Amino acid sequence: MARKRAAAQPASAEPRVVLPYDVYAATRFFLATGRTEDEVLARIGLTPAQWAALKQTYEWLGSGVRLYADYFDGADDAAIVARLLGPRWAAPEGQEITLGGLTYHVERAAWKQPHIGPYADTDWKAEFIAAHPDMTRCYYSHDGERVYFLGQPLADRDGKPMDIDPASFRWLGGRWLADARHVYGQGQLGGARPRYYWYIVDDADRDTFTPLNFRYARDARRAYYITGKSIRSTHPESFEVVPEVRLNFRDISQDPLVDTSVFARDRDHVYFYGTRLRGADPATFRVLGNGYSRDAQRVWFHDAKRLIEGADAATFRVPVPGEPHPGIRSCATDRLRSYVDGLPQPAEKVLDGWRPFFEFHADLSDWWWHREAARRG
């Protein structure tokens, strides 16, 4: 979750309180699983103002940004760790615990066993289900009656709480979940501050339902996209994700992106955001990076949802890490011309920009660049 960069300690006349980190994590867990602030803070003896100051400070622990230092009177991290370990944790002999290690391991232990310290004698039911796969410190939990996410009961697109069986509710993978009755997808609305919602995946076969990534899943009868769309694949057993590619020029690598890919295929079709990509051949389709993909006959620039007319698929290529780059965003080339954002570029205007690439590739000849260079003499 993104943190707001603010002062670690809001103005308050009340004394600062330091809680063992496991008690802090258990407090947040109970608050996120149906308990009220009044009943939880009564257990740890804090006022709402003290809790707000402590929480705002503790959220920075382990982040590498020492906005928490003033709260602990400028102590170094080792001294802060010693104060936060509390009576239930200790560093292994000869090893040092960092703030990052403390926050990660202690927090996750508290999620699974929050009945510690001031909460040891409560009968509050609060059970951890699963951490969200791509949202830091976000998880599913239940209190025996409702399933919670980010402290709120799971609700549908209209904000209506869903009738979910907490005892059998489980995470399947990606943004797919299930209980004893249904399979569920997790959607979201909005951009920077999204609103999350859940929906029943209609007619899903719970016994064979298999998440493929955050967006796609399949069962024995059909495939699914995370917006709630059923994909009527005639060969669901062959349905699979096509990895996207991140061109990492800093580390000189090409990283396959499976979990977040918007591409999939089966024996007959290629899918883009859950919709058939017209004319694409699944056997030869591949994602090139920088917004481009191709099969044996066609090339697409997907950032603009554009089929590139006239592109030569056999020679089409995107500059990759380790090759000289023209320094133009979303650029590519084939033997006929160069492209930016999927649009052909006049050879006379881009000749110099592509010069390092073609001088590096002595194996290429008689491409558009060579012909334009020869024309100029």
C-alpha positions in Angstrom: 0.0 0.0 0.0 1.3 3.5 -0.8 2.2 5.5 2.3 1.6 9.2 2.6 4.9 11.0 3.3 4.2 13.0 6.5 5.7 13.8 9.8 6.1 10.6 11.9 4.5 12.1 15.0 1.4 14.3 14.8 1.2 17.1 17.4 -0.2 15.8 20.6 0.1 16.7 24.3 -0.3 13.1 25.3 2.8 11.0 26.2 4.3 8.8 23.5 3.7 5.1 24.0 5.9 2.2 22.7 4.2 -1.1 22.1 6.0 -4.4 21.4 5.7 -4.9 17.6 3.7 -8.1 17.9 1.0 -6.3 20.1 0.9 -3.5 17.5 0.4 -6.0 14.7 -2.2 -7.9 16.7 -4.1 -4.6 17.4 -4.2 -3.8 13.7 -5.3 -7.3 12.9 -8.3 -7.2 15.3 -9.3 -3.7 14.0 -9.2 -5.1 10.5 -11.3 -8.1 11.5 -14.5 -6.6 12.9 -13.5 -5.3 16.3 -14.2 -1.6 17.2 -11.6 0.9 18.1 -13.1 1.4 21.5 -12.9 -2.2 22.6 -9.4 -2.8 21.1 -7.8 0.4 22.5 -9.2 -0.4 26.0 -7.2 -3.6 25.9 -3.9 -1.7 25.3 -4.7 1.3 27.4 -4.3 3.9 24.6 -6.4 6.9 23.7 -7.4 7.4 20.0 -4.8 10.2 19.8 -2.0 8.0 21.2 -2.9 5.2 18.9 -3.0 7.5 15.8 0.5 8.8 16.7 1.9 5.3 17.3 0.3 3.9 14.1 1.6 6.7 11.9 5.1 6.1 13.3 5.1 2.3 13.1 4.0 2.4 9.5 7.4 3.7 8.6 9.4 1.0 10.4 11.4 -1.1 8.0 10.8 1.2 5.1 14.3 2.6 5.0 13.0 6.1 5.6 13.8 7.1 9.2 10.7 9.3 9.8 10.2 7.2 12.9 13.4 8.3 14.6 12.1 11.3 16.6 9.4 9.2 18.1 12.1 7.0 19.6 14.2 10.0 20.7 16.7 9.6 17.8 17.7 6.0 18.8 19.5 3.9 16.2 17.7 1.0 14.5 19.3 -1.6 16.7 18.1 0.1 19.9 14.6 0.4 18.4 14.5 -3.3 17.5 15.5 -4.1 21.1 12.5 -2.1 22.4 10.1 -3.5 19.9 10.9 -7.2 20.3 9.0 -7.4 23.6 8.8 -10.4 25.9 7.8 -12.9 23.3 10.6 -12.5 20.7 14.4 -12.5 20.9 17.2 -12.4 18.3 18.9 -15.8 17.6 22.3 -16.0 19.2 24.9 -14.3 17.2 22.4 -12.8 14.7 21.2 -9.3 14.3 17.5 -8.6 13.6 16.9 -5.6 11.3 13.8 -3.5 11.4 12.7 -4.9 8.1 13.1 -8.4 9.3 11.3 -7.7 12.6 8.3 -6.0 10.9 7.9 -8.7 8.3 8.2 -11.8 10.4 6.6 -10.6 13.6 3.7 -9.1 11.7 2.9 -12.3 9.9 3.2 -14.3 13.1 0.7 -12.0 14.7 -1.7 -12.4 11.8 -1.8 -16.1 12.5 -1.8 -15.9 16.3 -3.2 -12.5 17.4 -4.3 -13.7 20.9 -1.1 -12.6 22.6 -0.3 -10.2 25.5 -3.3 -8.0 26.3 -5.5 -10.1 23.9 -4.5 -13.5 25.3 -7.7 -13.9 27.3 -10.2 -12.5 24.8 -12.8 -14.7 23.1 -12.6 -12.6 20.0 -12.7 -14.8 16.9 -10.2 -13.4 14.3 -8.6 -15.8 11.8 -6.2 -15.0 9.0 -7.1 -16.4 5.6 -4.5 -15.3 3.1 -2.3 -12.3 2.2 -3.2 -10.5 -1.0 -0.7 -11.5 -3.7 0.3 -8.0 -4.9 -0.8 -5.6 -2.2 1.7 -5.2 0.7 0.3 -5.7 4.2 -3.2 -6.5 2.8 -4.9 -9.7 3.7 -8.2 -11.6 4.0 -9.5 -12.5 7.5 -12.7 -13.4 9.2 -14.5 -13.2 12.5 -16.7 -16.3 12.0 -19.5 -14.2 10.5 -17.9 -12.1 7.8 -14.8 -12.1 5.6 -12.9 -8.9 5.7 -10.4 -7.1 3.4 -8.8 -3.8 4.4 -10.9 -3.8 7.4 -14.2 -4.0 5.5 -16.6 -6.9 4.9 -16.4 -8.2 1.3 -19.0 -6.4 -0.8 -20.2 -6.6 -4.4 -19.9 -3.9 -7.1 -22.8 -2.0 -5.6 -21.3 -2.0 -2.1 -23.7 -4.7 -0.8 -22.1 -7.1 1.7 -21.8 -10.6 0.2 -23.1 -13.8 1.7 -19.9 -15.7 2.0 -19.1 -18.8 4.2 -16.1 -17.7 6.3 -15.2 -21.1 7.5 -14.6 -22.5 3.9 -13.4 -19.2 2.3 -9.9 -19.6 0.8 -7.6 -17.9 -1.7 -7.1 -19.9 -4.9 -4.4 -17.8 -6.6 -4.2 -14.4 -8.2 -7.4 -12.5 -7.6 -9.5 -15.7 -7.5 -11.1 -17.1 -4.3 -13.7 -19.6 -3.3 -15.9 -20.9 -0.5 -17.9 -24.1 -0.2 -20.6 -22.7 -2.6 -19.0 -20.4 -5.1 -15.9 -19.2 -6.9 -15.2 -15.4 -6.6 -13.3 -12.9 -8.5 -11.9 -9.6 -7.0 -12.4 -6.6 -9.2 -11.7 -2.9 -8.7 -13.0 0.4 -9.8 -11.0 3.7 -10.1 -7.4 4.4 -10.5 -5.1 5.9 -7.9 -7.6 5.2 -5.1 -9.4 2.1 -6.3 -12.5 0.6 -4.7 -12.4 -3.1 -4.4 -15.3 -5.4 -4.9 -16.0 -9.1 -5.3 -18.4 -11.1 -7.5 -19.5 -14.7 -8.0 -18.0 -16.3 -11.1 -21.2 -17.6 -12.7 -21.3 -21.3 -13.5 -17.7 -22.0 -12.5 -16.8 -25.6 -11.7 -15.3 -25.4 -8.3 -13.6 -28.8 -8.5 -11.6 -28.0 -11.7 -11.3 -24.2 -11.4 -7.6 -23.2 -11.8 -6.3 -19.6 -11.6 -3.7 -18.9 -14.3 -2.7 -15.4 -13.2 -4.3 -12.2 -11.7 -6.5 -11.9 -14.7 -7.2 -15.3 -16.2 -8.5 -18.6 -15.0 -10.0 -21.8 -16.4 -12.0 -24.8 -15.4 -13.0 -28.0 -17.3 -15.7 -26.2 -19.3 -14.5 -22.6 -20.1 -12.0 -19.9 -19.3 -12.6 -16.6 -17.4 -11.3 -13.0 -17.3 -11.2 -11.0 -14.1 -13.9 -8.5 -15.2 -16.4 -11.3 -14.8 -16.3 -12.3 -18.4 -16.7 -16.0 -19.4 -14.5 -17.0 -22.3 -16.2 -19.7 -24.4 -13.1 -21.5 -25.4 -13.7 -24.7 -27.4 -10.5 -26.1 -25.9 -10.3 -24.9 -22.3 -7.7 -27.5 -21.4 -5.3 -25.7 -23.8 -6.1 -22.2 -22.4 -2.9 -20.6 -21.1 -1.3 -17.2 -20.3 1.0 -15.6 -22.9 3.7 -13.8 -20.9 4.3 -10.1 -21.5 7.9 -8.9 -21.6 9.5 -6.1 -19.6 12.5 -4.7 -21.3 14.8 -3.9 -18.4 17.6 -1.7 -19.9 19.1 -0.9 -16.5 19.8 -4.6 -15.7 20.1 -5.6 -19.3 17.4 -8.3 -19.1 14.1 -9.3 -20.6 11.8 -10.2 -17.8 8.7 -12.4 -18.6 5.6 -11.1 -16.8 3.1 -13.9 -16.2 1.1 -12.8 -13.2 0.0 -9.5 -14.7 -0.2 -10.4 -18.4 -3.3 -9.4 -20.3 -2.6 -11.9 -23.1 -3.8 -15.5 -23.2 -4.4 -18.2 -25.9 -6.0 -21.5 -26.5 -5.7 -23.9 -29.5 -7.8 -21.6 -31.7 -7.5 -18.0 -30.6 -5.4 -15.3 -28.9 -7.1 -13.1 -26.2 -6.2 -9.5 -25.2 -7.9 -8.3 -22.0 -10.3 -11.3 -22.3 -11.4 -10.5 -25.9 -10.4 -12.4 -29.0 -7.6 -10.7 -30.9 -9.0 -11.0 -34.4 -6.8 -12.8 -36.9 -4.0 -13.7 -34.4 -2.4 -17.1 -34.8 -2.0 -18.7 -31.3 0.7 -21.1 -32.4 3.1 -18.3 -33.5 1.9 -15.3 -31.4 4.4 -13.7 -29.0 4.7 -10.5 -27.1 7.8 -8.5 -28.0 7.8 -5.7 -25.4 7.3 -1.9 -25.6 3.7 -2.4 -26.5 4.3 -4.6 -29.5 3.4 -8.2 -30.4 3.4 -10.3 -33.5 2.5 -13.7 -35.1 3.9 -15.1 -38.3 1.8 -12.7 -40.4 0.8 -9.7 -38.4 2.1 -7.1 -36.0 0.2 -5.2 -33.3 0.8 -2.1 -31.2 -1.4 -2.9 -28.2 -0.9 0.3 -26.3 -3.2 1.9 -29.0 -5.0 -1.4 -29.8 -3.7 -1.0 -33.3 -3.0 -3.6 -36.1 0.1 -2.2 -37.9 -0.9 -2.4 -41.6 2.0 -3.3 -43.9 4.5 -4.3 -41.2 6.8 -7.2 -42.1 6.2 -9.7 -39.3 9.1 -11.9 -40.3 11.7 -9.2 -39.6 9.9 -7.0 -37.1 11.9 -6.4 -34.0 12.0 -4.2 -30.9 15.4 -3.0 -29.6 16.2 -5.0 -26.5 18.6 -4.5 -23.6 22.1 -4.9 -24.8 21.5 -3.4 -28.2 22.0 0.3 -29.0 18.6 2.1 -28.6 17.4 5.0 -30.7 16.2 6.7 -27.5 12.7 7.0 -28.8 9.8 5.7 -26.7 7.9 2.7 -28.1 10.1 2.4 -31.2 10.5 -0.6 -33.4 11.7 -1.5 -36.8 11.4 -4.0 -39.7 13.2 -4.2 -43.0 10.7 -1.8 -44.6 10.5 1.1 -42.1 10.8 2.2 -38.5 7.9 2.8 -36.1 7.0 4.9 -33.1 3.8 4.0 -31.1 3.0 1.7 -34.0 3.1 4.4 -36.6 5.5 4.4 -39.6 8.2 7.0 -39.5 9.8 8.8 -42.5 13.3 7.3 -43.1 14.9 10.7 -43.7 13.9 11.9 -40.3 15.0 9.0 -38.2 18.2 7.8 -40.0 20.6 9.2 -37.5 18.7 8.0 -34.5 18.8 4.4 -35.7 22.5 4.6 -36.9 24.0 3.0 -33.7 21.5 0.1 -33.9 22.2 -0.7 -37.5 26.0 -0.2 -37.2 25.8 -2.6 -34.2 23.9 -5.2 -36.4 26.4 -5.9 -39.2 24.3 -9.0 -39.8 21.5 -6.9 -41.3 21.6 -5.7 -44.9 19.3 -4.1 -47.4 16.9 -2.7 -44.7 15.3 0.7 -45.0 18.2 2.2 -43.1 20.8 0.9 -45.5 18.8 2.1 -48.5 18.3 5.6 -47.0 22.0 5.9 -46.0 23.0 4.9 -49.5 20.7 7.5 -51.0 22.3 10.2 -48.9 25.7 9.0 -50.1 
